[in-house]
Amino acid sequence: MGDENAIGAAKLYRVRCFNDIGGFVRMPSWDIIDGHLCGRNDWITGSSDDSSPRIIHLRRMGSSQTSLWSGRMRWGSSKWVMGSA
């Protein structure tokens, strides 16, 4: 992934940036949409490959609060809406 959209278990926002983008959208792929909204509002995004803040993401990738199947179905529908593969 490039710096246009930070990925991972932890994302940090400046308060002004978070307010400018209107907070989080309540839908799958929110973590892609926020990066695009930052760019549209003239914020510069970035990522770092620094291993010093150790963050362990325990939930299985692609799962949801109900099941792996439900999470993958939601993820697939959001990818379709976003027009990505």
PDB file of N, CA, C and O in Angstrom:
ATOM      1  N   MET A   1       0.847  -1.184   0.000  1.00  0.00           N
ATOM      2  CA  MET A   1       0.000   0.000   0.000  1.00  0.00           C
ATOM      3  C   MET A   1       0.886   1.239   0.000  1.00  0.00           C
ATOM      4  O   MET A   1       1.959   1.258   0.603  1.00  0.00           O
ATOM      5  N   GLY A   2       0.429   2.233  -0.665  1.00  0.00           N
ATOM      6  CA  GLY A   2       1.150   3.493  -0.659  1.00  0.00           C
ATOM      7  C   GLY A   2       0.680   4.389   0.469  1.00  0.00           C
ATOM      8  O   GLY A   2      -0.150   3.998   1.290  1.00  0.00           O
ATOM      9  N   ASP A   3       1.206   5.564   0.497  1.00  0.00           N
ATOM     10  CA  ASP A   3       0.865   6.511   1.558  1.00  0.00           C
ATOM     11  C   ASP A   3      -0.494   7.173   1.383  1.00  0.00           C
ATOM     12  O   ASP A   3      -0.930   7.913   2.264  1.00  0.00           O
ATOM     13  N   GLU A   4      -1.181   6.924   0.256  1.00  0.00           N
ATOM     14  CA  GLU A   4      -2.496   7.544   0.077  1.00  0.00           C
ATOM     15  C   GLU A   4      -3.524   6.953   1.033  1.00  0.00           C
ATOM     16  O   GLU A   4      -4.576   7.552   1.256  1.00  0.00           O
ATOM     17  N   ASN A   5      -3.234   5.791   1.597  1.00  0.00           N
ATOM     18  CA  ASN A   5      -4.153   5.193   2.552  1.00  0.00           C
ATOM     19  C   ASN A   5      -3.365   4.351   3.546  1.00  0.00           C
ATOM     20  O   ASN A   5      -2.844   3.289   3.205  1.00  0.00           O
ATOM     21  N   ALA A   6      -3.285   4.833   4.764  1.00  0.00           N
ATOM     22  CA  ALA A   6      -2.587   4.081   5.800  1.00  0.00           C
ATOM     23  C   ALA A   6      -3.397   2.843   6.161  1.00  0.00           C
ATOM     24  O   ALA A   6      -4.621   2.910   6.270  1.00  0.00           O
ATOM     25  N   ILE A   7      -2.725   1.722   6.344  1.00  0.00           N
ATOM     26  CA  ILE A   7      -3.415   0.483   6.692  1.00  0.00           C
ATOM     27  C   ILE A   7      -2.886  -0.038   8.021  1.00  0.00           C
ATOM     28  O   ILE A   7      -1.843   0.406   8.501  1.00  0.00           O
ATOM     29  N   GLY A   8      -3.596  -0.958   8.595  1.00  0.00           N
ATOM     30  CA  GLY A   8      -3.112  -1.592   9.804  1.00  0.00           C
ATOM     31  C   GLY A   8      -4.081  -1.497  10.947  1.00  0.00           C
ATOM     32  O   GLY A   8      -5.181  -0.959  10.818  1.00  0.00           O
ATOM     33  N   ALA A   9      -3.654  -2.028  12.064  1.00  0.00           N
ATOM     34  CA  ALA A   9      -4.525  -2.102  13.243  1.00  0.00           C
ATOM     35  C   ALA A   9      -4.651  -0.760  13.960  1.00  0.00           C
ATOM     36  O   ALA A   9      -5.529  -0.607  14.809  1.00  0.00           O
ATOM     37  N   ALA A  10      -3.815   0.196  13.649  1.00  0.00           N
ATOM     38  CA  ALA A  10      -3.891   1.504  14.314  1.00  0.00           C
ATOM     39  C   ALA A  10      -3.783   2.618  13.281  1.00  0.00           C
ATOM     40  O   ALA A  10      -2.855   2.648  12.473  1.00  0.00           O
ATOM     41  N   LYS A  11      -4.731   3.515  13.321  1.00  0.00           N
ATOM     42  CA  LYS A  11      -4.701   4.693  12.467  1.00  0.00           C
ATOM     43  C   LYS A  11      -4.838   5.903  13.372  1.00  0.00           C
ATOM     44  O   LYS A  11      -5.632   5.897  14.313  1.00  0.00           O
ATOM     45  N   LEU A  12      -4.079   6.921  13.095  1.00  0.00           N
ATOM     46  CA  LEU A  12      -4.102   8.142  13.899  1.00  0.00           C
ATOM     47  C   LEU A  12      -4.500   9.310  13.011  1.00  0.00           C
ATOM     48  O   LEU A  12      -4.101   9.389  11.849  1.00  0.00           O
ATOM     49  N   TYR A  13      -5.286  10.209  13.570  1.00  0.00           N
ATOM     50  CA  TYR A  13      -5.774  11.378  12.838  1.00  0.00           C
ATOM     51  C   TYR A  13      -5.535  12.634  13.667  1.00  0.00           C
ATOM     52  O   TYR A  13      -5.629  12.602  14.894  1.00  0.00           O
ATOM     53  N   ARG A  14      -5.233  13.714  13.010  1.00  0.00           N
ATOM     54  CA  ARG A  14      -5.283  15.014  13.681  1.00  0.00           C
ATOM     55  C   ARG A  14      -6.760  15.341  13.891  1.00  0.00           C
ATOM     56  O   ARG A  14      -7.598  14.979  13.065  1.00  0.00           O
ATOM     57  N   VAL A  15      -7.079  16.012  14.970  1.00  0.00           N
ATOM     58  CA  VAL A  15      -8.476  16.331  15.271  1.00  0.00           C
ATOM     59  C   VAL A  15      -9.092  17.154  14.149  1.00  0.00           C
ATOM     60  O   VAL A  15     -10.226  16.896  13.744  1.00  0.00           O
ATOM     61  N   ARG A  16      -8.363  18.137  13.645  1.00  0.00           N
ATOM     62  CA  ARG A  16      -8.899  18.963  12.555  1.00  0.00           C
ATOM     63  C   ARG A  16      -9.179  18.139  11.307  1.00  0.00           C
ATOM     64  O   ARG A  16     -10.193  18.342  10.640  1.00  0.00           O
ATOM     65  N   CYS A  17      -8.278  17.205  10.989  1.00  0.00           N
ATOM     66  CA  CYS A  17      -8.471  16.341   9.831  1.00  0.00           C
ATOM     67  C   CYS A  17      -9.706  15.473  10.028  1.00  0.00           C
ATOM     68  O   CYS A  17     -10.538  15.359   9.127  1.00  0.00           O
ATOM     69  N   PHE A  18      -9.828  14.864  11.197  1.00  0.00           N
ATOM     70  CA  PHE A  18     -10.965  13.992  11.488  1.00  0.00           C
ATOM     71  C   PHE A  18     -12.274  14.764  11.373  1.00  0.00           C
ATOM     72  O   PHE A  18     -13.259  14.249  10.846  1.00  0.00           O
ATOM     73  N   ASN A  19     -12.283  15.997  11.865  1.00  0.00           N
ATOM     74  CA  ASN A  19     -13.481  16.842  11.751  1.00  0.00           C
ATOM     75  C   ASN A  19     -13.749  17.225  10.300  1.00  0.00           C
ATOM     76  O   ASN A  19     -14.902  17.258   9.869  1.00  0.00           O
ATOM     77  N   ASP A  20     -12.684  17.517   9.539  1.00  0.00           N
ATOM     78  CA  ASP A  20     -12.841  17.890   8.129  1.00  0.00           C
ATOM     79  C   ASP A  20     -13.453  16.769   7.293  1.00  0.00           C
ATOM     80  O   ASP A  20     -14.237  17.037   6.383  1.00  0.00           O
ATOM     81  N   ILE A  21     -13.107  15.520   7.590  1.00  0.00           N
ATOM     82  CA  ILE A  21     -13.640  14.412   6.799  1.00  0.00           C
ATOM     83  C   ILE A  21     -14.995  13.942   7.321  1.00  0.00           C
ATOM     84  O   ILE A  21     -15.611  13.053   6.733  1.00  0.00           O
ATOM     85  N   GLY A  22     -15.458  14.527   8.414  1.00  0.00           N
ATOM     86  CA  GLY A  22     -16.768  14.175   8.951  1.00  0.00           C
ATOM     87  C   GLY A  22     -16.760  12.914   9.788  1.00  0.00           C
ATOM     88  O   GLY A  22     -17.805  12.292   9.979  1.00  0.00           O
ATOM     89  N   GLY A  23     -15.596  12.524  10.291  1.00  0.00           N
ATOM     90  CA  GLY A  23     -15.504  11.306  11.088  1.00  0.00           C
ATOM     91  C   GLY A  23     -15.543  10.067  10.211  1.00  0.00           C
ATOM     92  O   GLY A  23     -15.306  10.135   9.005  1.00  0.00           O
ATOM     93  N   PHE A  24     -15.842   8.942  10.828  1.00  0.00           N
ATOM     94  CA  PHE A  24     -15.898   7.678  10.103  1.00  0.00           C
ATOM     95  C   PHE A  24     -17.255   7.488   9.447  1.00  0.00           C
ATOM     96  O   PHE A  24     -18.285   7.838  10.025  1.00  0.00           O
ATOM     97  N   VAL A  25     -17.258   6.937   8.245  1.00  0.00           N
ATOM     98  CA  VAL A  25     -18.517   6.526   7.638  1.00  0.00           C
ATOM     99  C   VAL A  25     -18.871   5.164   8.217  1.00  0.00           C
ATOM    100  O   VAL A  25     -17.988   4.359   8.510  1.00  0.00           O
ATOM    101  N   ARG A  26     -20.149   4.913   8.380  1.00  0.00           N
ATOM    102  CA  ARG A  26     -20.592   3.659   9.005  1.00  0.00           C
ATOM    103  C   ARG A  26     -20.917   2.629   7.924  1.00  0.00           C
ATOM    104  O   ARG A  26     -22.081   2.326   7.663  1.00  0.00           O
ATOM    105  N   MET A  27     -19.864   2.097   7.302  1.00  0.00           N
ATOM    106  CA  MET A  27     -20.024   1.082   6.270  1.00  0.00           C
ATOM    107  C   MET A  27     -18.707   0.350   6.090  1.00  0.00           C
ATOM    108  O   MET A  27     -17.658   0.870   6.470  1.00  0.00           O
ATOM    109  N   PRO A  28     -18.740  -0.839   5.520  1.00  0.00           N
ATOM    110  CA  PRO A  28     -17.487  -1.526   5.218  1.00  0.00           C
ATOM    111  C   PRO A  28     -16.617  -0.654   4.309  1.00  0.00           C
ATOM    112  O   PRO A  28     -17.123   0.169   3.547  1.00  0.00           O
ATOM    113  N   SER A  29     -15.340  -0.845   4.401  1.00  0.00           N
ATOM    114  CA  SER A  29     -14.333  -0.081   3.652  1.00  0.00           C
ATOM    115  C   SER A  29     -14.170   1.342   4.166  1.00  0.00           C
ATOM    116  O   SER A  29     -13.628   2.192   3.460  1.00  0.00           O
ATOM    117  N   TRP A  30     -14.631   1.616   5.386  1.00  0.00           N
ATOM    118  CA  TRP A  30     -14.451   2.940   5.981  1.00  0.00           C
ATOM    119  C   TRP A  30     -12.984   3.327   5.980  1.00  0.00           C
ATOM    120  O   TRP A  30     -12.646   4.502   5.838  1.00  0.00           O
ATOM    121  N   ASP A  31     -12.102   2.329   6.139  1.00  0.00           N
ATOM    122  CA  ASP A  31     -10.676   2.609   6.233  1.00  0.00           C
ATOM    123  C   ASP A  31     -10.029   2.894   4.885  1.00  0.00           C
ATOM    124  O   ASP A  31      -8.849   3.240   4.833  1.00  0.00           O
ATOM    125  N   ILE A  32     -10.766   2.759   3.809  1.00  0.00           N
ATOM    126  CA  ILE A  32     -10.309   3.209   2.489  1.00  0.00           C
ATOM    127  C   ILE A  32     -10.919   4.573   2.207  1.00  0.00           C
ATOM    128  O   ILE A  32     -10.257   5.475   1.693  1.00  0.00           O
ATOM    129  N   ILE A  33     -12.183   4.707   2.549  1.00  0.00           N
ATOM    130  CA  ILE A  33     -12.909   5.954   2.301  1.00  0.00           C
ATOM    131  C   ILE A  33     -12.268   7.114   3.046  1.00  0.00           C
ATOM    132  O   ILE A  33     -12.153   8.210   2.498  1.00  0.00           O
ATOM    133  N   ASP A  34     -11.848   6.889   4.287  1.00  0.00           N
ATOM    134  CA  ASP A  34     -11.258   7.989   5.060  1.00  0.00           C
ATOM    135  C   ASP A  34      -9.994   8.526   4.405  1.00  0.00           C
ATOM    136  O   ASP A  34      -9.751   9.733   4.427  1.00  0.00           O
ATOM    137  N   GLY A  35      -9.184   7.644   3.822  1.00  0.00           N
ATOM    138  CA  GLY A  35      -7.970   8.098   3.139  1.00  0.00           C
ATOM    139  C   GLY A  35      -8.281   8.974   1.935  1.00  0.00           C
ATOM    140  O   GLY A  35      -7.605   9.974   1.691  1.00  0.00           O
ATOM    141  N   HIS A  36      -9.308   8.591   1.186  1.00  0.00           N
ATOM    142  CA  HIS A  36      -9.706   9.397   0.025  1.00  0.00           C
ATOM    143  C   HIS A  36     -10.299  10.739   0.466  1.00  0.00           C
ATOM    144  O   HIS A  36     -10.047  11.769  -0.160  1.00  0.00           O
ATOM    145  N   LEU A  37     -11.078  10.722   1.534  1.00  0.00           N
ATOM    146  CA  LEU A  37     -11.650  11.977   2.039  1.00  0.00           C
ATOM    147  C   LEU A  37     -10.557  12.909   2.551  1.00  0.00           C
ATOM    148  O   LEU A  37     -10.658  14.127   2.401  1.00  0.00           O
ATOM    149  N   CYS A  38      -9.521  12.348   3.150  1.00  0.00           N
ATOM    150  CA  CYS A  38      -8.397  13.183   3.594  1.00  0.00           C
ATOM    151  C   CYS A  38      -7.781  13.906   2.401  1.00  0.00           C
ATOM    152  O   CYS A  38      -7.539  15.112   2.452  1.00  0.00           O
ATOM    153  N   GLY A  39      -7.532  13.161   1.334  1.00  0.00           N
ATOM    154  CA  GLY A  39      -6.955  13.759   0.130  1.00  0.00           C
ATOM    155  C   GLY A  39      -7.844  14.822  -0.472  1.00  0.00           C
ATOM    156  O   GLY A  39      -7.358  15.869  -0.899  1.00  0.00           O
ATOM    157  N   ARG A  40      -9.152  14.568  -0.512  1.00  0.00           N
ATOM    158  CA  ARG A  40     -10.098  15.548  -1.054  1.00  0.00           C
ATOM    159  C   ARG A  40     -10.142  16.819  -0.223  1.00  0.00           C
ATOM    160  O   ARG A  40     -10.495  17.884  -0.728  1.00  0.00           O
ATOM    161  N   ASN A  41      -9.786  16.708   1.047  1.00  0.00           N
ATOM    162  CA  ASN A  41      -9.780  17.876   1.927  1.00  0.00           C
ATOM    163  C   ASN A  41      -8.376  18.441   2.124  1.00  0.00           C
ATOM    164  O   ASN A  41      -8.106  19.140   3.101  1.00  0.00           O
ATOM    165  N   ASP A  42      -7.485  18.126   1.180  1.00  0.00           N
ATOM    166  CA  ASP A  42      -6.111  18.660   1.149  1.00  0.00           C
ATOM    167  C   ASP A  42      -5.246  18.242   2.332  1.00  0.00           C
ATOM    168  O   ASP A  42      -4.301  18.953   2.675  1.00  0.00           O
ATOM    169  N   TRP A  43      -5.538  17.124   2.956  1.00  0.00           N
ATOM    170  CA  TRP A  43      -4.669  16.571   3.991  1.00  0.00           C
ATOM    171  C   TRP A  43      -3.702  15.603   3.327  1.00  0.00           C
ATOM    172  O   TRP A  43      -4.063  14.916   2.372  1.00  0.00           O
ATOM    173  N   ILE A  44      -2.490  15.548   3.826  1.00  0.00           N
ATOM    174  CA  ILE A  44      -1.484  14.628   3.304  1.00  0.00           C
ATOM    175  C   ILE A  44      -1.420  13.427   4.244  1.00  0.00           C
ATOM    176  O   ILE A  44      -1.176  13.582   5.440  1.00  0.00           O
ATOM    177  N   THR A  45      -1.639  12.233   3.700  1.00  0.00           N
ATOM    178  CA  THR A  45      -1.586  11.024   4.516  1.00  0.00           C
ATOM    179  C   THR A  45      -0.213  10.378   4.411  1.00  0.00           C
ATOM    180  O   THR A  45       0.559  10.677   3.500  1.00  0.00           O
ATOM    181  N   GLY A  46       0.077   9.505   5.337  1.00  0.00           N
ATOM    182  CA  GLY A  46       1.359   8.819   5.317  1.00  0.00           C
ATOM    183  C   GLY A  46       1.307   7.559   6.158  1.00  0.00           C
ATOM    184  O   GLY A  46       0.376   7.349   6.936  1.00  0.00           O
ATOM    185  N   SER A  47       2.308   6.739   5.992  1.00  0.00           N
ATOM    186  CA  SER A  47       2.417   5.529   6.792  1.00  0.00           C
ATOM    187  C   SER A  47       3.875   5.349   7.184  1.00  0.00           C
ATOM    188  O   SER A  47       4.780   5.939   6.594  1.00  0.00           O
ATOM    189  N   SER A  48       4.069   4.528   8.180  1.00  0.00           N
ATOM    190  CA  SER A  48       5.416   4.288   8.691  1.00  0.00           C
ATOM    191  C   SER A  48       5.590   2.802   8.948  1.00  0.00           C
ATOM    192  O   SER A  48       4.666   2.133   9.410  1.00  0.00           O
ATOM    193  N   ASP A  49       6.751   2.297   8.654  1.00  0.00           N
ATOM    194  CA  ASP A  49       7.045   0.887   8.889  1.00  0.00           C
ATOM    195  C   ASP A  49       7.907   0.760  10.145  1.00  0.00           C
ATOM    196  O   ASP A  49       8.927   0.070  10.148  1.00  0.00           O
ATOM    197  N   ASP A  50       7.482   1.430  11.201  1.00  0.00           N
ATOM    198  CA  ASP A  50       8.221   1.440  12.464  1.00  0.00           C
ATOM    199  C   ASP A  50       7.677   0.328  13.355  1.00  0.00           C
ATOM    200  O   ASP A  50       6.483   0.307  13.657  1.00  0.00           O
ATOM    201  N   SER A  51       8.520  -0.575  13.770  1.00  0.00           N
ATOM    202  CA  SER A  51       8.054  -1.715  14.572  1.00  0.00           C
ATOM    203  C   SER A  51       8.096  -1.451  16.077  1.00  0.00           C
ATOM    204  O   SER A  51       7.758  -2.336  16.864  1.00  0.00           O
ATOM    205  N   SER A  52       8.506  -0.247  16.492  1.00  0.00           N
ATOM    206  CA  SER A  52       8.622   0.009  17.936  1.00  0.00           C
ATOM    207  C   SER A  52       7.270   0.047  18.662  1.00  0.00           C
ATOM    208  O   SER A  52       7.185  -0.490  19.767  1.00  0.00           O
ATOM    209  N   PRO A  53       6.202   0.654  18.104  1.00  0.00           N
ATOM    210  CA  PRO A  53       4.921   0.500  18.805  1.00  0.00           C
ATOM    211  C   PRO A  53       4.305  -0.845  18.406  1.00  0.00           C
ATOM    212  O   PRO A  53       3.709  -0.963  17.336  1.00  0.00           O
ATOM    213  N   ARG A  54       4.446  -1.836  19.253  1.00  0.00           N
ATOM    214  CA  ARG A  54       4.004  -3.198  18.917  1.00  0.00           C
ATOM    215  C   ARG A  54       2.490  -3.316  19.081  1.00  0.00           C
ATOM    216  O   ARG A  54       1.969  -3.248  20.194  1.00  0.00           O
ATOM    217  N   ILE A  55       1.801  -3.490  17.972  1.00  0.00           N
ATOM    218  CA  ILE A  55       0.344  -3.615  17.965  1.00  0.00           C
ATOM    219  C   ILE A  55       0.006  -4.996  17.424  1.00  0.00           C
ATOM    220  O   ILE A  55       0.453  -5.370  16.340  1.00  0.00           O
ATOM    221  N   ILE A  56      -0.774  -5.742  18.170  1.00  0.00           N
ATOM    222  CA  ILE A  56      -1.151  -7.090  17.752  1.00  0.00           C
ATOM    223  C   ILE A  56      -2.646  -7.100  17.463  1.00  0.00           C
ATOM    224  O   ILE A  56      -3.461  -6.840  18.348  1.00  0.00           O
ATOM    225  N   HIS A  57      -2.992  -7.399  16.233  1.00  0.00           N
ATOM    226  CA  HIS A  57      -4.387  -7.436  15.811  1.00  0.00           C
ATOM    227  C   HIS A  57      -4.874  -8.875  15.972  1.00  0.00           C
ATOM    228  O   HIS A  57      -4.430  -9.756  15.235  1.00  0.00           O
ATOM    229  N   LEU A  58      -5.765  -9.125  16.907  1.00  0.00           N
ATOM    230  CA  LEU A  58      -6.149 -10.484  17.258  1.00  0.00           C
ATOM    231  C   LEU A  58      -7.332 -11.044  16.464  1.00  0.00           C
ATOM    232  O   LEU A  58      -7.492 -12.261  16.372  1.00  0.00           O
ATOM    233  N   ARG A  59      -8.152 -10.175  15.897  1.00  0.00           N
ATOM    234  CA  ARG A  59      -9.304 -10.673  15.147  1.00  0.00           C
ATOM    235  C   ARG A  59      -8.851 -11.204  13.790  1.00  0.00           C
ATOM    236  O   ARG A  59      -7.984 -10.609  13.150  1.00  0.00           O
ATOM    237  N   ARG A  60      -9.420 -12.300  13.356  1.00  0.00           N
ATOM    238  CA  ARG A  60      -9.036 -12.895  12.084  1.00  0.00           C
ATOM    239  C   ARG A  60      -9.349 -11.948  10.925  1.00  0.00           C
ATOM    240  O   ARG A  60     -10.430 -11.362  10.869  1.00  0.00           O
ATOM    241  N   MET A  61      -8.404 -11.803  10.008  1.00  0.00           N
ATOM    242  CA  MET A  61      -8.557 -10.912   8.867  1.00  0.00           C
ATOM    243  C   MET A  61      -9.799 -11.288   8.064  1.00  0.00           C
ATOM    244  O   MET A  61      -9.982 -12.454   7.713  1.00  0.00           O
ATOM    245  N   GLY A  62     -10.645 -10.316   7.775  1.00  0.00           N
ATOM    246  CA  GLY A  62     -11.840 -10.536   6.981  1.00  0.00           C
ATOM    247  C   GLY A  62     -13.047 -10.980   7.783  1.00  0.00           C
ATOM    248  O   GLY A  62     -14.120 -11.205   7.222  1.00  0.00           O
ATOM    249  N   SER A  63     -12.880 -11.108   9.087  1.00  0.00           N
ATOM    250  CA  SER A  63     -14.010 -11.537   9.903  1.00  0.00           C
ATOM    251  C   SER A  63     -14.831 -10.325  10.339  1.00  0.00           C
ATOM    252  O   SER A  63     -14.461  -9.183  10.068  1.00  0.00           O
ATOM    253  N   SER A  64     -15.937 -10.583  11.009  1.00  0.00           N
ATOM    254  CA  SER A  64     -16.756  -9.509  11.553  1.00  0.00           C
ATOM    255  C   SER A  64     -17.133  -9.879  12.975  1.00  0.00           C
ATOM    256  O   SER A  64     -16.658 -10.878  13.514  1.00  0.00           O
ATOM    257  N   GLN A  65     -17.982  -9.075  13.574  1.00  0.00           N
ATOM    258  CA  GLN A  65     -18.392  -9.350  14.943  1.00  0.00           C
ATOM    259  C   GLN A  65     -19.250 -10.611  15.045  1.00  0.00           C
ATOM    260  O   GLN A  65     -19.423 -11.152  16.138  1.00  0.00           O
ATOM    261  N   THR A  66     -19.790 -11.084  13.918  1.00  0.00           N
ATOM    262  CA  THR A  66     -20.654 -12.264  13.969  1.00  0.00           C
ATOM    263  C   THR A  66     -19.952 -13.534  13.485  1.00  0.00           C
ATOM    264  O   THR A  66     -20.012 -14.563  14.158  1.00  0.00           O
ATOM    265  N   SER A  67     -19.288 -13.477  12.329  1.00  0.00           N
ATOM    266  CA  SER A  67     -18.622 -14.677  11.818  1.00  0.00           C
ATOM    267  C   SER A  67     -17.671 -14.314  10.683  1.00  0.00           C
ATOM    268  O   SER A  67     -17.697 -13.202  10.156  1.00  0.00           O
ATOM    269  N   LEU A  68     -16.844 -15.266  10.329  1.00  0.00           N
ATOM    270  CA  LEU A  68     -15.943 -15.081   9.196  1.00  0.00           C
ATOM    271  C   LEU A  68     -16.746 -14.947   7.897  1.00  0.00           C
ATOM    272  O   LEU A  68     -16.439 -14.094   7.064  1.00  0.00           O
ATOM    273  N   TRP A  69     -17.768 -15.782   7.726  1.00  0.00           N
ATOM    274  CA  TRP A  69     -18.619 -15.730   6.523  1.00  0.00           C
ATOM    275  C   TRP A  69     -19.268 -14.353   6.374  1.00  0.00           C
ATOM    276  O   TRP A  69     -19.227 -13.751   5.300  1.00  0.00           O
ATOM    277  N   SER A  70     -19.862 -13.865   7.453  1.00  0.00           N
ATOM    278  CA  SER A  70     -20.525 -12.561   7.423  1.00  0.00           C
ATOM    279  C   SER A  70     -19.535 -11.451   7.073  1.00  0.00           C
ATOM    280  O   SER A  70     -19.843 -10.564   6.278  1.00  0.00           O
ATOM    281  N   GLY A  71     -18.358 -11.506   7.666  1.00  0.00           N
ATOM    282  CA  GLY A  71     -17.334 -10.500   7.395  1.00  0.00           C
ATOM    283  C   GLY A  71     -16.873 -10.513   5.956  1.00  0.00           C
ATOM    284  O   GLY A  71     -16.697  -9.459   5.345  1.00  0.00           O
ATOM    285  N   ARG A  72     -16.677 -11.699   5.414  1.00  0.00           N
ATOM    286  CA  ARG A  72     -16.223 -11.792   4.023  1.00  0.00           C
ATOM    287  C   ARG A  72     -17.316 -11.341   3.047  1.00  0.00           C
ATOM    288  O   ARG A  72     -17.011 -10.740   2.017  1.00  0.00           O
ATOM    289  N   MET A  73     -18.568 -11.622   3.358  1.00  0.00           N
ATOM    290  CA  MET A  73     -19.673 -11.148   2.519  1.00  0.00           C
ATOM    291  C   MET A  73     -19.756  -9.617   2.536  1.00  0.00           C
ATOM    292  O   MET A  73     -19.935  -8.988   1.493  1.00  0.00           O
ATOM    293  N   ARG A  74     -19.624  -9.026   3.725  1.00  0.00           N
ATOM    294  CA  ARG A  74     -19.623  -7.561   3.831  1.00  0.00           C
ATOM    295  C   ARG A  74     -18.454  -6.967   3.080  1.00  0.00           C
ATOM    296  O   ARG A  74     -18.612  -5.972   2.372  1.00  0.00           O
ATOM    297  N   TRP A  75     -17.277  -7.566   3.225  1.00  0.00           N
ATOM    298  CA  TRP A  75     -16.073  -7.052   2.574  1.00  0.00           C
ATOM    299  C   TRP A  75     -16.236  -7.131   1.056  1.00  0.00           C
ATOM    300  O   TRP A  75     -15.898  -6.185   0.344  1.00  0.00           O
ATOM    301  N   GLY A  76     -16.755  -8.259   0.560  1.00  0.00           N
ATOM    302  CA  GLY A  76     -16.958  -8.416  -0.878  1.00  0.00           C
ATOM    303  C   GLY A  76     -17.931  -7.401  -1.447  1.00  0.00           C
ATOM    304  O   GLY A  76     -17.702  -6.848  -2.523  1.00  0.00           O
ATOM    305  N   SER A  77     -19.013  -7.156  -0.729  1.00  0.00           N
ATOM    306  CA  SER A  77     -19.988  -6.181  -1.222  1.00  0.00           C
ATOM    307  C   SER A  77     -19.398  -4.769  -1.202  1.00  0.00           C
ATOM    308  O   SER A  77     -19.694  -3.958  -2.079  1.00  0.00           O
ATOM    309  N   SER A  78     -18.573  -4.483  -0.211  1.00  0.00           N
ATOM    310  CA  SER A  78     -17.963  -3.143  -0.178  1.00  0.00           C
ATOM    311  C   SER A  78     -16.938  -2.987  -1.291  1.00  0.00           C
ATOM    312  O   SER A  78     -16.805  -1.901  -1.856  1.00  0.00           O
ATOM    313  N   LYS A  79     -16.215  -4.044  -1.616  1.00  0.00           N
ATOM    314  CA  LYS A  79     -15.258  -3.977  -2.738  1.00  0.00           C
ATOM    315  C   LYS A  79     -16.012  -3.741  -4.049  1.00  0.00           C
ATOM    316  O   LYS A  79     -15.534  -3.009  -4.914  1.00  0.00           O
ATOM    317  N   TRP A  80     -17.195  -4.362  -4.199  1.00  0.00           N
ATOM    318  CA  TRP A  80     -18.001  -4.170  -5.398  1.00  0.00           C
ATOM    319  C   TRP A  80     -18.471  -2.722  -5.491  1.00  0.00           C
ATOM    320  O   TRP A  80     -18.393  -2.113  -6.558  1.00  0.00           O
ATOM    321  N   VAL A  81     -18.962  -2.162  -4.372  1.00  0.00           N
ATOM    322  CA  VAL A  81     -19.432  -0.772  -4.346  1.00  0.00           C
ATOM    323  C   VAL A  81     -18.289   0.181  -4.682  1.00  0.00           C
ATOM    324  O   VAL A  81     -18.483   1.159  -5.404  1.00  0.00           O
ATOM    325  N   MET A  82     -17.085  -0.108  -4.154  1.00  0.00           N
ATOM    326  CA  MET A  82     -15.929   0.765  -4.400  1.00  0.00           C
ATOM    327  C   MET A  82     -15.364   0.587  -5.819  1.00  0.00           C
ATOM    328  O   MET A  82     -14.574   1.410  -6.282  1.00  0.00           O
ATOM    329  N   GLY A  83     -15.769  -0.483  -6.501  1.00  0.00           N
ATOM    330  CA  GLY A  83     -15.299  -0.721  -7.859  1.00  0.00           C
ATOM    331  C   GLY A  83     -13.905  -1.320  -7.916  1.00  0.00           C
ATOM    332  O   GLY A  83     -13.205  -1.168  -8.917  1.00  0.00           O
ATOM    333  N   SER A  84     -13.494  -2.000  -6.851  1.00  0.00           N
ATOM    334  CA  SER A  84     -12.160  -2.603  -6.852  1.00  0.00           C
ATOM    335  C   SER A  84     -12.262  -4.119  -6.873  1.00  0.00           C
ATOM    336  O   SER A  84     -13.331  -4.685  -6.644  1.00  0.00           O
ATOM    337  N   ALA A  85     -11.142  -4.769  -7.149  1.00  0.00           N
ATOM    338  CA  ALA A  85     -11.123  -6.233  -7.260  1.00  0.00           C
ATOM    339  C   ALA A  85     -11.075  -6.877  -5.890  1.00  0.00           C
ATOM    340  O   ALA A  85     -11.053  -8.103  -5.784  1.00  0.00           O
TER     341      ALA A  85
END
